[in-house]
Amino acid sequence: MPAMQSGSHVQIEGLSQETRKAIVETFFGTPPGTVDLQALTGYLSYYETEWRRLRIGISSPSWEISNLAVKVHEDILHVCRTLSAGRDKPRSELRQQLKGYFRTANDIAID
């Protein structure tokens, strides 16, 4: 599988089993070690398709994802965890928290 550098993360084409489990645990609140990936094959296929769509274009600057704060799966998981933990916080406070993680992103890229 080819890998690409993205900031301090390495982005790997396709999802590893570990990444798939992390997505399910984070998105659905599934307790660690109890993930049934087979039961969620359809959702994970959808997730991968949408991820690929964010990276359509002639070169990386033309990819839709280039305008977003998130660049790798770990970023998406961080956003989900932040939103889940702060579900009662106002949007402005959540944005400030995310700015701490996405230091170079502007408000539009975070939103």
C-alpha positions in Angstrom: 0.0 0.0 0.0 1.4 3.4 -0.9 1.9 5.9 1.9 1.9 9.7 1.7 3.2 12.3 4.2 0.5 14.6 5.6 1.8 16.9 8.3 3.1 14.8 11.1 1.0 11.8 10.1 1.5 9.1 7.5 -1.6 8.6 5.3 -2.0 5.1 4.0 -4.2 4.2 1.1 -7.1 2.0 2.2 -8.0 1.3 5.8 -6.1 -1.1 8.1 -8.1 -3.4 10.4 -6.9 -1.2 13.3 -8.2 2.0 11.7 -11.5 0.3 10.9 -11.9 -0.7 14.5 -11.0 2.8 15.8 -13.6 4.3 13.4 -16.3 2.0 14.6 -15.4 2.4 18.3 -15.3 6.2 18.0 -18.3 6.8 15.7 -20.6 4.2 17.3 -19.4 4.2 20.9 -18.6 0.5 20.6 -16.5 -0.8 23.6 -12.9 -1.7 22.6 -12.5 -5.3 21.6 -16.1 -5.9 20.8 -16.1 -4.5 17.2 -17.7 -6.8 14.6 -16.3 -5.4 11.4 -18.1 -7.9 9.3 -21.5 -6.5 10.4 -20.4 -3.0 9.4 -18.8 -3.8 6.0 -21.4 -1.6 4.2 -20.7 1.4 6.4 -17.0 1.0 6.2 -17.2 0.7 2.4 -19.2 4.0 2.4 -16.7 5.7 4.6 -13.8 4.7 2.3 -15.7 5.8 -0.8 -16.4 9.2 0.8 -12.7 9.5 1.9 -11.6 8.8 -1.7 -14.0 11.4 -3.0 -12.3 14.1 -0.8 -9.1 13.3 -2.7 -10.3 13.5 -6.3 -8.3 15.9 -8.5 -5.3 16.2 -10.7 -2.9 17.0 -7.8 -3.2 17.3 -4.0 -3.8 21.1 -4.0 -6.9 20.6 -6.1 -8.3 17.9 -3.7 -11.4 19.0 -1.8 -9.7 17.8 1.4 -6.9 20.4 1.0 -9.4 23.1 2.3 -10.3 21.1 5.4 -8.5 20.9 8.7 -8.7 17.1 8.7 -6.1 15.4 6.5 -5.9 11.8 7.9 -8.3 9.4 9.6 -6.8 10.2 13.0 -7.9 13.8 12.5 -11.5 12.7 11.9 -11.4 10.5 15.0 -10.1 13.4 17.1 -12.9 15.7 15.9 -15.5 13.0 16.7 -14.0 12.5 20.2 -14.0 16.2 20.8 -17.6 16.6 19.7 -18.7 13.7 21.7 -17.0 14.9 24.9 -18.3 18.4 24.4 -21.8 17.7 23.2 -23.2 20.4 25.6 -20.6 23.0 24.7 -21.3 25.9 22.3 -19.8 25.7 18.8 -17.4 28.5 19.5 -15.9 26.7 22.5 -15.6 23.4 20.5 -13.9 25.4 17.6 -11.4 26.8 20.1 -10.6 23.3 21.4 -10.1 22.0 17.8 -7.9 25.0 17.0 -5.5 23.7 19.6 -5.2 20.5 17.6 -5.4 22.0 14.1 -3.0 24.9 14.9 -2.8 26.2 11.3 -6.5 25.8 10.3 -8.9 28.7 10.1 -12.5 28.7 11.3 -13.8 27.6 7.9 -11.4 24.7 7.6 -12.5 23.5 11.1 -16.2 24.0 10.5 
